[in-house]
Amino acid sequence: MQFITTHPARIYAVFVAALALVAHYIPSLPSALVLALAAAVLGTGEAVQRAENDKTAAALAEPAPAETVDQADPFEAE
């Protein structure tokens, strides 16, 4: 379960790629099924995006490590 919460975008990408391969190599699939799966993929993509946004917001809310706080700005004019 921890792997899923840590890497949702990677799992989503592999799933979507596999789904696209199946849809390409099995042309006898009903178009309604393919369209329903496409809609489900779009909805899942939104959920994955929200999970990644939550991880980013949590990382930005944490204080910076002590060793990076005192570093000089590399873009500051000397």
Secondary structure as the mmCIF struct_conf table of DSSP 4:
data_model
#
loop_
_struct_conf.conf_type_id
_struct_conf.id
_struct_conf.beg_label_comp_id
_struct_conf.beg_label_asym_id
_struct_conf.beg_label_seq_id
_struct_conf.end_label_comp_id
_struct_conf.end_label_asym_id
_struct_conf.end_label_seq_id
HELX_RH_AL_P HELX_RH_AL_P1 GLN A 2 THR A 6
HELX_RH_AL_P HELX_RH_AL_P2 PRO A 8 TYR A 25
TURN_TY1_P TURN_TY1_P1 PRO A 27 SER A 28
BEND BEND1 LEU A 29 LEU A 29
HELX_RH_AL_P HELX_RH_AL_P3 SER A 31 ALA A 61
BEND BEND2 GLU A 62 GLU A 62
HELX_LH_PP_P HELX_LH_PP_P1 PRO A 63 PRO A 65
HELX_RH_AL_P HELX_RH_AL_P4 ALA A 66 VAL A 69
TURN_TY1_P TURN_TY1_P2 ASP A 70 ASP A 70
HELX_LH_PP_P HELX_LH_PP_P2 GLN A 71 ASP A 73
TURN_TY1_P TURN_TY1_P3 PRO A 74 PHE A 75
BEND BEND3 GLU A 76 GLU A 76
#
